Amino acid sequence: MWLSDRWKDYELLDVSDGERLERWGSHILIRPDPQAIWRTPREHPDWNRAEGRYSRSRTGGGAWDKGGLPSEWEIDYRDLRFRVKPMNFKHTGLFPEQAVNWDRMRSLIGSAGREISVLNLFAYTGGATLACLAAGASVCHVDAAKGMVAWAKENAALSGLSGGKVRWIVDDCAKFVEREIRRGRRYDAIIMDPPSYGRGPGGEIWKLEDDLWDFVSLCRRVLSDDPLFVIINSYTTGLAPSVLTYFTESLFTGRFGGRSEAGELGLPVTRSGLAFPCGATCRWER
């Protein structure tokens, strides 16, 4: 498991009975998480001091009880700054477990000895985009949600990276990649964080189990002749990391060489000292 254990402004305080207790900066939140199927005692005192709680409805969906929680605030990771907002579907605009991937991207780009161009697909609010920009790469940031791309721009401004070499694109990721192939544009690195299920701006339906192989195959066609890395993330329950390794070994190692490594992403839990699993990731590196 790759642990994101270098945070100062985020902390997973405890996890029990379908919920996680978190500190985001100075604010304490409780959010649901289906991975937490154990019922350990809720001994951490902040269970009784949370400022915001997202509760699921028995009929679907859910809602925040925000109490005195502000509508948004900012947190830092190393030299990056992010705006956090409690949103629908329990999200805050940031996946803190991805920080270990951000660090790896920065290391690879920083040691490449050349300018690296990065394609970040399903790029959300730009955590990976900011990490790559901070390392000196040029980045094409693509997401189908206009609001998420606008939020990523805000995060870039907060991090002092607005002047970086970045293109902000609102588009269906597959259609954008197809156009980049026709344009002859190539990238040295690709990052993708595809949803389990989603819709593009034109109503396009995405289902990860059905579409991921074809999509990753398509993306191989926009890699340069000397690629640096490809990172694929998945939050689909039951999809083993080794499945992603099969993808990258079949599509990238066979053509470019290099190696693949896959595993779970995790966060350290303060109360128990254990690690909480937060999805799968696979890194192919040349």
Secondary structure, 3 states (H helix, E strand, C coil): CEECCCCCCEEEEEEECCEEEEEECCEEEEEECCCCCCCCCCCCHHHHCCCEEEEECCCCCEEEECCCCCCCEEEEECCEEEEECCCHHHCCCCCHHHHHHHHHHHHHHHCCCCCCEEEEECCCCCHHHHHHHHCCCEEEEEECCHHHHHHHHHHHHHCCCCCCCEEEEECCHHHHHHHHHHHCCCECEEEECCCCEEECCCCCEEEHHHHHHHHHHHHHCCECCCCCEEEEEECCCCCCHHHHHHHHHHHHHHHHCCEEEEEEEEEEECCCCCEEEEEEEEEEEC
